[in-house]
Amino acid sequence: MQNQTQRPQAESQSPCDRFIETVAQSDWFRAYQQAFHTLTGLPLCLRAQGDQELIEEVVTRRGVSGVVRSLVPVRVGKTPLAVLVTGGVRLEAASAEAFVPLATALLDEDRSAAEIRGARLQFDQVPVMSPQRYQAALAVLSSFAAQLGERAHRHLFAQTVHEPQAVRQAKIYIHAHLAESMTLEAVAAAVHVSPFHFCKIFKRATGLTFTDFVNRARVDKARRMLMHPNARITEVAYEVGFQSLSHFNRSFRRIANESPTQYRARMRGSDQVAA
């Protein structure tokens, strides 16, 4: 009976929640956590964006005792998907009076003397880091967040065991026919479900509408094609299925957060640095 009650909960998870859970438990993310802790002395965790607040830029918050924590958004294209959260740190050594505001707040909450002593012990153990070093740590986190976003983007197009068979077949069909004009009705017919049912299960499984998924798949293929120096942007646009260059440019910028020309220039610059 226990397994039966747990299975619907797993199935009700959104693709975003499943991705975050998978990443947080992966060996490569844990290795990065350990490396970040070794370099900075700070813990690091990954969590979903909150329902009440959307973190779109790096946010650093200072508590009443002078301890700061930062939140770094992880994006898929322009969409914030998750947040990297640092542990608490001080950017200057604590004075003898620094604990007073926290102690007062705890007293106002009717906390016991033992709880206040425990809070003081934790207060004294908070690491101190120079502002310059902390900003460098945030720069590293921002770079890692960009890598996570790229992995999340690829995850959207991967086959997963949680998806209905019709969704898996639809992904295969979409990738095989990217260069062609594609309608939701045609794909639904290809996987033998009604357009209404297909629309519902596809959005639930991927977190994207059919149109957005197709556009992202086309842009993803275009990015790979633009790595070839002789590929013309106009030819790439039509080869991945866009019917006009203006539509391609708009979609590419919306999804990749830069134009095709900027993307190609940045990739060439990276190759030159690597060389």
Secondary structure, DSSP 8 states (H G I E B T S, - for coil): -HHHHHHHHHHHS-HHHHHHHHHHTSHHHHHHHHHHHHHHS--EEEEE--SS----S-EEEE-TTS-EEEEEEEEETTEEEEEEEE--BBSS---TTTTHHHHHHHHHTT--HHHHHHHHHHHHH--B--HHHHHHHHHHHHHHHHHHHHHHHHHHHS--TTS-HHHHHHHHHHHHTTTS---HHHHHHHTTS-HHHHHHHHHHHHSS-HHHHHHHHHHHHHHHHTTSTT--HHHHHHHTT-SSHHHHHHHHHHHHSS-HHHHHHHHHHHHHHH-
